[in-house]
Amino acid sequence: MIAKLNGKIDLLHDNYVIVDVNGVGYKVFVIVHTFGMIAGKENVALYTHTYVREDTLALYGFLEIAELEMFELLISISGIGPKAAMGILAIADPKTIGMAVLNEDPSILTRVSGVGKKIAQRVILELKNKIKDMPGSEKAQLESDSDAFEALVAMGYSVSQSREALKAISADIKDVGERVKLALRSLGKK
C-alpha cells in the first residue's frame, strides 16, 4: 500500500495529478481544493489511499491526514465509493462533514451527485458513533469551525477560501463570531 508520495508535479489534469517520485510517475486523484493548493508548485507531498478492486487500482491523494481519514471512513460505508467520497470532500472539509453527521443534517451530503437522501442517512447513521467518540474539545472545535465555515460560504466566499482562512486561526479561539471576524480579516488581505 502506498501511504504517502513526495515528489515533483509532472502534470496537473482535471481531477488528478501525476507525481514523479524518483522517475516513477504516480497518477493520483485529488479534490478541487487540493488541485487549487498545489497549482503553480513544483513539488507536492500527498497522503494517499490505495484503492484496489477487481478491475481497479487507483491512488487518491490529500494534503491533510484529516481529509484522508474522512475519505477512508466514507468509503467504508456501503453505497459510497471513491467518486462519491471525493465529491463529498470537494464540497465540505472533514470538520463540516463531522458536524453535519453530529447534527444529523443530510443537506451537505445530498449536494453531491449520486448521493441521495437514503445514502446520506446511512452515512450519518454509520459515522455518528465514530464521531461521538471524539474528545469534547475536538467536538467543540468541530461546531465552531462548521458554523464559521457555513457563514463564510453564505457570504460568498468559496469553499477553498473559507477552509484556508479558518485553518490559519488558532484553535484556542472557540467563539464563532470571533473566528468569522478573523477569517474575514485574513480574506480581506488577499
Residue frames as a rotation matrix with the C-alpha (Angstrom) as fourth column:
MET 1
0.582 0.813 0.000 0.00
0.813 -0.582 0.000 0.00
0.000 0.000 -1.000 0.00
ILE 2
-0.480 -0.662 0.576 1.26
0.636 -0.715 -0.291 3.46
0.604 0.227 0.764 -0.88
ALA 3
0.200 0.560 -0.804 0.57
0.972 -0.220 0.089 5.76
-0.127 -0.799 -0.588 2.09
LYS 4
0.616 -0.050 -0.786 2.37
0.066 -0.991 0.114 8.94
-0.785 -0.123 -0.607 1.06
LEU 5
0.381 -0.512 0.770 4.00
0.917 0.099 -0.388 10.39
0.122 0.853 0.507 -2.03
ASN 6
0.564 -0.313 -0.764 6.51
0.066 -0.905 0.420 13.19
-0.823 -0.287 -0.489 -2.03
GLY 7
-0.225 -0.660 0.717 7.78
0.815 0.275 0.510 14.30
-0.534 0.699 0.476 -5.41
LYS 8
-0.873 -0.194 -0.448 7.76
-0.085 -0.842 0.532 16.62
-0.481 0.502 0.719 -8.36
ILE 9
0.237 0.971 -0.017 4.48
-0.030 -0.010 -0.999 17.60
-0.971 0.237 0.027 -10.02
ASP 10
-0.735 -0.513 0.443 4.76
0.349 0.274 0.896 16.29
-0.581 0.813 -0.022 -13.55
LEU 11
-0.787 0.555 0.271 1.24
0.159 -0.242 0.957 17.04
0.597 0.796 0.102 -14.77
LEU 12
-0.714 0.695 -0.087 -1.93
-0.100 -0.224 -0.969 18.65
-0.693 -0.684 0.229 -13.46
HIS 13
-0.855 0.517 -0.042 -5.11
0.056 0.173 0.983 17.47
0.516 0.838 -0.176 -15.15
ASP 14
-0.083 0.952 0.296 -8.85
-0.291 -0.307 0.906 17.91
0.953 -0.011 0.303 -14.42
ASN 15
0.754 0.481 0.447 -9.17
-0.562 0.119 0.819 15.71
0.341 -0.868 0.360 -11.34
TYR 16
0.853 -0.515 -0.083 -5.73
0.494 0.748 0.444 14.18
-0.167 -0.420 0.892 -10.99
VAL 17
0.613 -0.779 -0.132 -2.06
-0.781 -0.623 0.052 15.00
-0.123 0.072 -0.990 -10.72
ILE 18
0.793 -0.493 -0.358 0.91
0.320 0.837 -0.444 12.94
0.519 0.238 0.821 -11.84
VAL 19
0.774 -0.553 0.310 3.61
-0.583 -0.431 0.688 12.96
-0.247 -0.713 -0.656 -9.17
ASP 20
0.543 -0.700 -0.464 7.12
-0.138 0.471 -0.871 12.00
0.828 0.537 0.159 -10.27
VAL 21
0.770 -0.338 0.542 8.88
-0.550 0.080 0.831 10.17
-0.324 -0.938 -0.124 -7.44
ASN 22
-0.119 -0.948 0.295 12.44
-0.444 0.316 0.838 9.28
-0.888 -0.032 -0.459 -8.46
GLY 23
-0.810 -0.278 -0.516 11.50
-0.562 0.120 0.818 8.79
-0.165 0.953 -0.254 -12.10
VAL 24
-0.772 0.635 0.013 8.25
0.626 0.757 0.189 6.90
0.110 0.154 -0.982 -11.48
GLY 25
-0.802 0.533 0.269 5.03
-0.457 -0.838 0.297 8.78
0.384 0.116 0.916 -12.26
TYR 26
-0.778 0.597 -0.194 2.04
0.591 0.591 -0.549 8.15
-0.213 -0.542 -0.813 -10.00
LYS 27
-0.542 0.713 0.445 -1.43
-0.016 -0.539 0.842 9.20
0.840 0.449 0.303 -11.13
VAL 28
-0.806 0.230 -0.545 -3.20
0.578 0.116 -0.807 10.49
-0.122 -0.966 -0.227 -8.01
PHE 29
-0.060 0.874 0.482 -6.84
0.603 -0.353 0.715 11.62
0.795 0.334 -0.506 -7.99
VAL 30
-0.857 -0.261 -0.445 -7.38
0.512 -0.530 -0.676 14.78
-0.059 -0.807 0.588 -5.94
ILE 31
0.257 0.941 -0.218 -10.25
0.903 -0.315 -0.293 17.06
-0.344 -0.121 -0.931 -4.91
VAL 32
0.543 0.049 0.839 -10.63
0.573 -0.751 -0.327 20.55
0.614 0.658 -0.436 -6.36
HIS 33
0.978 -0.169 0.120 -9.34
-0.202 -0.654 0.729 22.14
-0.045 -0.738 -0.674 -3.14
THR 34
0.399 -0.874 0.276 -6.10
0.315 0.413 0.854 20.15
-0.861 -0.254 0.441 -3.31
PHE 35
0.246 -0.243 0.938 -5.78
0.969 0.043 -0.243 20.89
0.019 0.969 0.246 -7.01
GLY 36
0.794 0.144 0.590 -6.01
0.215 -0.975 -0.051 24.62
0.568 0.167 -0.806 -6.29
MET 37
0.884 -0.460 0.083 -3.49
-0.234 -0.282 0.930 24.42
-0.404 -0.842 -0.357 -3.45
ILE 38
0.198 -0.872 0.448 -0.81
0.407 0.489 0.771 22.64
-0.892 0.030 0.452 -5.50
ALA 39
0.723 0.092 0.685 -1.28
0.685 -0.222 -0.694 24.53
0.089 0.971 -0.224 -8.77
GLY 40
0.789 -0.468 0.398 1.84
-0.282 -0.852 -0.442 26.52
0.546 0.236 -0.804 -9.54
LYS 41
0.521 -0.628 0.579 4.05
-0.677 0.109 0.727 24.49
-0.520 -0.771 -0.368 -7.20
GLU 42
-0.065 -0.657 -0.751 6.95
-0.907 0.353 -0.231 22.34
0.417 0.666 -0.619 -8.27
ASN 43
-0.828 -0.288 -0.481 6.78
-0.061 0.899 -0.434 19.66
0.558 -0.330 -0.761 -5.57
VAL 44
0.147 0.917 0.372 3.98
-0.796 -0.114 0.595 18.11
0.587 -0.383 0.713 -3.55
ALA 45
-0.965 -0.262 0.011 3.55
-0.213 0.759 -0.615 15.78
0.153 -0.596 -0.788 -0.60
LEU 46
-0.080 0.994 -0.078 0.27
-0.837 -0.025 0.546 13.85
0.541 0.109 0.834 -0.56
TYR 47
-0.597 0.104 0.795 -1.17
-0.481 0.747 -0.459 11.35
-0.641 -0.657 -0.396 1.90
THR 48
-0.493 0.357 -0.793 -2.63
-0.794 0.190 0.578 8.62
0.357 0.915 0.190 -0.26
HIS 49
0.062 0.551 0.832 -5.19
-0.535 0.722 -0.438 5.86
-0.842 -0.419 0.340 -0.17
THR 50
-0.856 -0.330 -0.398 -4.56
-0.516 0.481 0.709 2.93
-0.042 0.812 -0.582 -2.47
TYR 51
0.103 0.976 0.192 -7.92
-0.766 0.201 -0.611 1.74
-0.635 -0.084 0.768 -3.76
VAL 52
-0.867 -0.427 -0.257 -7.88
-0.496 0.695 0.521 -1.83
-0.044 0.579 -0.814 -5.05
ARG 53
0.238 0.911 0.338 -10.81
-0.614 0.410 -0.675 -3.66
-0.753 -0.047 0.656 -6.59
GLU 54
0.346 -0.031 0.938 -11.11
0.405 0.907 -0.119 -6.46
-0.847 0.421 0.326 -9.10
ASP 55
0.399 -0.105 0.911 -10.83
0.912 -0.062 -0.406 -4.13
0.099 0.993 0.071 -12.09
THR 56
0.770 -0.051 0.636 -9.38
0.011 -0.996 -0.093 -1.00
0.638 0.079 -0.766 -10.46
LEU 57
0.140 -0.742 -0.655 -6.13
0.986 0.042 0.164 0.15
-0.094 -0.669 0.737 -8.91
ALA 58
0.362 0.081 0.928 -6.17
0.384 -0.921 -0.069 3.86
0.849 0.382 -0.365 -8.10
LEU 59
-0.544 -0.548 -0.636 -4.49
0.832 -0.253 -0.493 6.34
0.109 -0.797 0.594 -5.79
TYR 60
0.576 0.685 0.446 -6.41
0.500 -0.727 0.472 9.14
0.647 -0.049 -0.761 -4.05
GLY 61
-0.414 -0.890 -0.193 -4.34
0.777 -0.235 -0.584 11.95
0.474 -0.391 0.789 -2.57
PHE 62
0.765 0.644 0.020 -4.88
0.489 -0.601 0.632 14.50
0.419 -0.474 -0.775 0.18
LEU 63
0.019 -0.756 0.654 -2.85
-0.130 -0.651 -0.748 17.36
0.991 -0.071 -0.110 1.61
GLU 64
-0.297 -0.043 0.954 -4.06
-0.922 -0.248 -0.298 16.69
0.249 -0.968 0.034 5.15
ILE 65
-0.969 -0.116 -0.218 -4.34
-0.051 0.958 -0.282 13.48
0.242 -0.262 -0.934 7.13
ALA 66
-0.569 0.822 0.043 -7.84
-0.183 -0.076 -0.980 14.52
-0.802 -0.565 0.193 8.33
GLU 67
0.065 0.573 -0.817 -9.08
-0.966 -0.170 -0.197 14.50
-0.252 0.802 0.542 4.72
LEU 68
-0.554 -0.351 -0.755 -7.58
-0.568 0.822 0.035 11.05
0.608 0.449 -0.655 4.15
GLU 69
-0.981 0.177 0.073 -9.18
0.049 0.599 -0.799 9.71
-0.186 -0.781 -0.597 7.33
MET 70
-0.212 0.957 -0.199 -12.61
-0.508 -0.282 -0.814 11.11
-0.835 -0.071 0.546 6.39
PHE 71
-0.082 0.108 -0.991 -12.23
-0.975 0.197 0.102 9.65
0.206 0.974 0.089 2.88
GLU 72
-0.819 -0.312 -0.481 -11.49
-0.247 0.949 -0.195 6.23
0.517 -0.041 -0.855 4.37
LEU 73
-0.761 0.633 0.139 -14.46
-0.040 0.168 -0.985 6.49
-0.647 -0.755 -0.103 6.74
LEU 74
-0.037 0.798 -0.601 -16.74
-0.808 -0.378 -0.452 7.45
-0.588 0.469 0.659 3.87
ILE 75
-0.154 -0.031 -0.987 -15.70
-0.863 0.490 0.119 4.63
0.480 0.871 -0.103 1.53
SER 76
-0.987 -0.160 0.030 -16.14
-0.152 0.833 -0.531 2.10
0.060 -0.529 -0.847 4.35
ILE 77
-0.354 0.933 0.072 -19.89
-0.379 -0.073 -0.922 2.77
-0.855 -0.354 0.380 4.10
SER 78
-0.484 0.272 0.832 -21.91
0.692 0.701 0.173 0.60
-0.536 0.659 -0.528 1.74
GLY 79
0.544 0.730 0.412 -23.04
0.819 -0.357 -0.448 2.65
-0.180 0.582 -0.793 -1.26
ILE 80
0.862 -0.355 -0.361 -20.22
-0.342 -0.934 0.101 5.22
-0.373 0.037 -0.927 -1.02
GLY 81
0.630 -0.692 0.352 -17.40
0.776 0.552 -0.305 4.68
0.017 0.466 0.885 -3.47
PRO 82
-0.324 -0.874 -0.361 -14.28
0.832 -0.445 0.331 6.78
-0.451 -0.193 0.872 -4.01
LYS 83
-0.618 0.119 0.777 -16.01
0.540 -0.654 0.530 9.08
0.572 0.747 0.340 -6.52
ALA 84
0.483 0.861 0.156 -18.83
0.388 -0.370 0.844 9.95
0.785 -0.347 -0.513 -4.08
ALA 85
0.524 -0.363 -0.771 -16.38
0.812 -0.062 0.581 10.32
-0.259 -0.930 0.262 -1.17
MET 86
-0.627 -0.768 0.131 -14.23
0.763 -0.571 0.302 12.70
-0.157 0.289 0.944 -3.23
GLY 87
-0.272 0.626 0.731 -17.38
0.433 -0.598 0.674 14.60
0.859 0.500 -0.108 -4.18
ILE 88
0.738 0.537 -0.409 -18.34
0.574 -0.180 0.799 14.99
0.355 -0.824 -0.441 -0.52
LEU 89
0.166 -0.773 -0.612 -14.83
0.821 -0.235 0.520 16.17
-0.546 -0.589 0.596 0.41
ALA 90
-0.599 -0.368 0.712 -14.86
0.750 -0.568 0.338 18.61
0.280 0.736 0.616 -2.51
ILE 91
0.053 0.709 0.703 -17.85
0.238 -0.693 0.681 20.49
0.970 0.131 -0.205 -1.09
ALA 92
0.827 0.235 0.511 -17.04
-0.413 -0.365 0.835 20.29
0.382 -0.901 -0.205 2.63
ASP 93
-0.278 -0.959 0.047 -13.98
-0.674 0.160 -0.721 19.83
0.684 -0.232 -0.691 4.78
PRO 94
-0.486 0.046 -0.873 -13.81
0.337 0.931 -0.139 16.96
0.806 -0.362 -0.468 7.31
LYS 95
-0.962 0.131 -0.239 -14.90
0.186 -0.326 -0.927 19.22
-0.199 -0.936 0.289 10.19
THR 96
-0.527 0.809 -0.259 -18.01
-0.840 -0.542 0.016 20.38
-0.127 0.226 0.966 8.36
ILE 97
-0.198 0.415 -0.888 -18.87
-0.397 0.795 0.460 16.80
0.896 0.443 0.007 7.38
GLY 98
-0.752 -0.167 -0.638 -18.37
0.455 0.569 -0.685 15.73
0.477 -0.805 -0.351 11.00
MET 99
-0.889 0.444 -0.113 -20.67
-0.225 -0.637 -0.737 18.49
-0.399 -0.630 0.666 12.23
ALA 100
-0.306 0.796 -0.522 -23.32
-0.888 -0.041 0.457 17.58
0.343 0.604 0.720 9.64
VAL 101
-0.343 0.118 -0.932 -23.19
0.083 0.992 0.095 14.00
0.936 -0.044 -0.350 10.91
LEU 102
-0.901 -0.039 -0.431 -23.47
0.429 0.049 -0.902 15.07
0.056 -0.998 -0.027 14.57
ASN 103
-0.698 0.662 -0.273 -26.40
-0.485 -0.718 -0.499 17.35
-0.527 -0.216 0.822 13.73
GLU 104
-0.382 0.510 0.771 -27.99
0.548 0.797 -0.256 14.66
-0.745 0.324 -0.583 11.54
ASP 105
0.330 0.405 -0.853 -28.09
-0.369 -0.776 -0.511 17.14
-0.869 0.484 -0.107 8.66
PRO 106
0.121 -0.280 0.952 -28.01
0.643 0.753 0.140 15.32
-0.756 0.595 0.271 5.29
SER 107
0.898 0.380 -0.222 -28.15
0.099 -0.665 -0.740 18.53
-0.429 0.642 -0.635 3.22
ILE 108
0.188 -0.903 -0.387 -24.36
-0.800 -0.369 0.473 18.76
-0.570 0.221 -0.792 2.74
LEU 109
-0.536 -0.442 0.720 -24.11
-0.096 0.878 0.468 15.14
-0.839 0.182 -0.513 1.68
THR 110
0.209 0.722 0.659 -27.03
0.648 0.403 -0.647 15.25
-0.733 0.562 -0.384 -0.75
ARG 111
0.579 -0.081 -0.811 -25.41
-0.459 -0.854 -0.243 18.12
-0.674 0.513 -0.532 -2.69
VAL 112
-0.524 -0.852 -0.026 -23.09
-0.573 0.330 0.750 15.53
-0.630 0.408 -0.661 -4.21
SER 113
0.095 0.511 -0.854 -24.17
-0.967 0.251 0.042 13.89
0.236 0.822 0.518 -7.45
GLY 114
-0.171 -0.097 -0.981 -25.10
-0.217 0.974 -0.059 10.26
0.961 0.203 -0.187 -6.82
VAL 115
-0.920 -0.092 -0.382 -25.73
0.344 0.281 -0.896 10.72
0.190 -0.955 -0.227 -3.09
GLY 116
-0.166 0.951 0.261 -29.43
0.008 -0.264 0.965 10.67
0.986 0.162 0.036 -2.38
LYS 117
0.171 0.333 0.927 -31.28
-0.852 -0.422 0.309 11.00
0.494 -0.843 0.211 0.89
LYS 118
0.965 0.220 -0.139 -31.08
-0.142 0.892 0.429 7.26
0.218 -0.394 0.893 1.67
ILE 119
0.329 -0.923 -0.201 -27.31
0.657 0.377 -0.653 7.12
0.678 0.082 0.730 1.26
ALA 120
-0.261 -0.394 0.881 -26.88
-0.275 -0.845 -0.459 10.38
0.925 -0.362 0.112 3.20
GLN 121
0.567 0.538 0.624 -28.91
-0.762 0.055 0.645 8.93
0.313 -0.841 0.441 6.08
ARG 122
0.886 -0.311 -0.343 -26.76
0.341 0.939 0.030 5.77
0.313 -0.144 0.939 6.00
VAL 123
-0.077 -0.951 0.300 -23.60
0.367 -0.307 -0.878 7.90
0.927 0.043 0.372 6.19
ILE 124
-0.066 0.125 0.990 -24.99
-0.713 -0.700 0.041 9.78
0.698 -0.703 0.136 9.18
LEU 125
0.862 0.481 0.160 -26.07
-0.463 0.616 0.637 6.58
0.208 -0.623 0.754 10.93
GLU 126
0.749 -0.591 -0.298 -22.74
0.545 0.807 -0.228 4.81
0.375 0.008 0.927 10.42
LEU 127
-0.188 -0.899 0.395 -20.46
0.423 -0.437 -0.794 7.77
0.887 0.018 0.462 11.17
LYS 128
0.479 0.462 0.746 -22.36
-0.355 -0.676 0.646 9.22
0.803 -0.574 -0.160 14.12
ASN 129
0.988 -0.090 -0.126 -20.94
0.154 0.493 0.856 6.79
-0.015 -0.865 0.501 16.69
LYS 130
0.237 -0.965 0.113 -17.40
0.943 0.201 -0.267 7.20
0.235 0.170 0.957 15.37
ILE 131
-0.233 -0.280 0.931 -17.62
0.212 -0.949 -0.232 10.99
0.949 0.143 0.281 15.64
LYS 132
0.747 0.564 0.351 -19.37
-0.247 -0.255 0.935 10.87
0.617 -0.785 -0.051 19.05
ASP 133
0.755 -0.495 -0.431 -16.27
0.653 0.624 0.428 9.10
0.057 -0.605 0.794 20.41
MET 134
0.001 -0.765 0.645 -14.17
0.445 -0.577 -0.685 12.20
0.896 0.287 0.339 19.81
PRO 135
-0.547 -0.221 -0.808 -12.97
0.833 -0.242 -0.497 14.07
-0.086 -0.945 0.317 22.91
GLY 136
0.389 0.836 -0.388 -15.20
0.817 -0.507 -0.273 17.02
-0.425 -0.211 -0.880 23.91
SER 137
0.012 -0.439 -0.898 -12.71
-0.040 -0.898 0.438 19.73
-0.999 0.030 -0.028 22.91
GLU 138
-0.925 -0.332 0.185 -12.49
0.139 0.158 0.978 18.35
-0.354 0.930 -0.100 19.38
LYS 139
-0.230 0.926 0.300 -16.30
0.973 0.219 0.069 18.30
-0.002 0.308 -0.952 19.16
ALA 140
0.443 0.357 -0.822 -16.48
0.474 -0.872 -0.124 21.94
-0.761 -0.335 -0.556 20.27
GLN 141
-0.487 -0.695 -0.529 -13.87
-0.189 -0.508 0.841 22.85
-0.853 0.509 0.115 17.64
LEU 142
-0.776 0.293 0.558 -15.92
0.622 0.502 0.601 20.97
-0.104 0.814 -0.572 15.03
GLU 143
0.224 0.965 -0.136 -19.00
0.938 -0.252 -0.240 23.01
-0.266 -0.073 -0.961 15.93
SER 144
0.346 -0.102 -0.933 -17.30
0.086 -0.986 0.140 26.42
-0.934 -0.129 -0.332 15.83
ASP 145
-0.729 -0.660 -0.180 -15.46
-0.143 -0.110 0.983 25.68
-0.669 0.743 -0.014 12.58
SER 146
-0.581 0.581 0.570 -18.57
0.807 0.501 0.312 24.29
-0.104 0.642 -0.760 10.92
ASP 147
0.471 0.799 -0.374 -20.66
0.750 -0.586 -0.306 27.34
-0.463 -0.136 -0.876 11.82
ALA 148
0.093 -0.532 -0.841 -17.88
-0.172 -0.841 0.513 29.74
-0.981 0.096 -0.170 10.80
PHE 149
-0.842 -0.409 0.351 -17.36
0.205 0.359 0.911 27.84
-0.498 0.839 -0.218 7.53
GLU 150
-0.165 0.883 0.439 -21.07
0.981 0.194 -0.021 27.99
-0.103 0.427 -0.898 6.69
ALA 151
0.542 0.346 -0.765 -21.14
0.399 -0.908 -0.129 31.72
-0.740 -0.235 -0.631 7.47
LEU 152
-0.337 -0.769 -0.543 -18.19
-0.242 -0.487 0.839 32.44
-0.910 0.414 -0.022 5.16
VAL 153
-0.835 0.090 0.543 -19.68
0.510 0.498 0.701 30.39
-0.207 0.862 -0.462 2.32
ALA 154
0.198 0.980 -0.011 -23.03
0.942 -0.194 -0.273 32.18
-0.270 0.044 -0.962 2.82
MET 155
0.377 -0.143 -0.915 -21.16
0.049 -0.984 0.174 35.49
-0.925 -0.110 -0.364 2.45
GLY 156
0.943 0.102 -0.316 -20.00
-0.300 -0.144 -0.943 34.40
-0.142 0.984 -0.105 -0.99
TYR 157
-0.033 -0.999 -0.006 -16.50
-0.955 0.030 0.296 33.08
-0.295 0.016 -0.955 -0.29
SER 158
0.216 0.060 -0.975 -15.53
-0.630 0.771 -0.092 29.83
0.746 0.634 0.204 -2.00
VAL 159
0.973 0.132 -0.190 -15.15
0.022 0.764 0.645 26.56
0.230 -0.632 0.740 -0.13
SER 160
0.300 -0.939 -0.170 -11.36
0.827 0.345 -0.445 26.64
0.476 -0.007 0.879 -0.52
GLN 161
-0.269 -0.360 0.894 -11.08
-0.065 -0.919 -0.389 30.30
0.961 -0.163 0.224 0.55
SER 162
0.556 0.581 0.595 -13.18
-0.639 -0.158 0.752 29.59
0.531 -0.799 0.283 3.63
ARG 163
0.880 -0.270 -0.391 -11.16
0.390 0.880 0.270 26.49
0.271 -0.390 0.880 4.52
GLU 164
-0.020 -0.988 0.150 -7.83
0.715 -0.119 -0.689 28.27
0.699 0.093 0.709 4.23
ALA 165
-0.134 0.024 0.991 -8.96
-0.367 -0.930 -0.027 31.29
0.921 -0.367 0.134 6.21
LEU 166
0.777 0.506 0.374 -10.23
-0.533 0.212 0.819 29.11
0.335 -0.836 0.434 9.08
LYS 167
0.679 -0.598 -0.425 -7.11
0.584 0.791 -0.180 26.93
0.444 -0.126 0.887 9.09
ALA 168
-0.212 -0.842 0.496 -4.98
0.344 -0.539 -0.769 29.98
0.915 0.008 0.404 9.82
ILE 169
0.203 0.375 0.904 -6.93
-0.669 -0.621 0.408 30.79
0.715 -0.688 0.125 13.00
SER 170
-0.796 -0.563 0.222 -5.75
-0.512 0.429 -0.744 29.40
0.324 -0.706 -0.630 16.33
ALA 171
-0.293 0.671 -0.681 -7.82
0.294 0.741 0.604 26.51
0.910 -0.023 -0.415 17.68
ASP 172
-0.786 -0.051 -0.616 -7.83
0.617 -0.126 -0.777 28.30
-0.038 -0.991 0.130 21.06
ILE 173
-0.805 0.553 -0.214 -10.39
-0.546 -0.832 -0.098 30.77
-0.232 0.038 0.972 19.70
LYS 174
-0.810 0.525 0.260 -13.73
0.498 0.851 -0.166 28.99
-0.308 -0.005 -0.951 20.11
ASP 175
-0.107 0.822 -0.559 -16.22
0.060 -0.556 -0.829 31.83
-0.992 -0.122 0.010 19.59
VAL 176
0.082 0.230 0.970 -17.82
0.914 0.370 -0.166 31.51
-0.397 0.900 -0.180 16.15
GLY 177
0.941 0.337 0.037 -18.21
0.328 -0.878 -0.348 35.27
-0.085 0.339 -0.937 15.70
GLU 178
0.491 -0.840 -0.231 -14.57
-0.469 -0.478 0.743 35.87
-0.735 -0.256 -0.628 16.53
ARG 179
-0.240 -0.560 0.793 -13.47
0.377 0.700 0.607 33.09
-0.895 0.444 0.043 14.14
VAL 180
0.448 0.480 0.755 -15.56
0.883 -0.107 -0.456 34.62
-0.138 0.871 -0.472 11.33
LYS 181
0.961 -0.088 -0.261 -14.19
-0.077 -0.996 0.051 38.10
-0.264 -0.029 -0.964 12.06
LEU 182
0.111 -0.993 0.049 -10.57
-0.359 0.006 0.933 36.86
-0.927 -0.122 -0.356 11.96
ALA 183
-0.161 -0.094 0.983 -11.25
0.719 0.671 0.182 34.86
-0.676 0.735 -0.041 8.80
LEU 184
0.778 0.510 0.367 -12.77
0.625 -0.567 -0.537 37.92
-0.066 0.647 -0.760 7.10
ARG 185
0.710 -0.603 -0.364 -9.77
-0.408 -0.773 0.485 39.99
-0.574 -0.196 -0.795 8.12
SER 186
-0.238 -0.825 0.513 -7.49
0.009 0.526 0.850 37.35
-0.971 0.207 -0.117 6.57
LEU 187
0.062 0.358 0.932 -9.58
0.908 0.366 -0.202 37.14
-0.413 0.859 -0.303 3.41
GLY 188
0.922 0.341 -0.183 -9.57
0.271 -0.907 -0.323 40.94
-0.276 0.248 -0.929 3.09
LYS 189
0.280 -0.915 -0.292 -5.77
-0.372 -0.384 0.845 40.99
-0.885 -0.128 -0.448 2.91
LYS 190
-0.321 -0.427 0.845 -5.70
0.491 0.688 0.534 38.78
-0.810 0.586 -0.011 -0.20
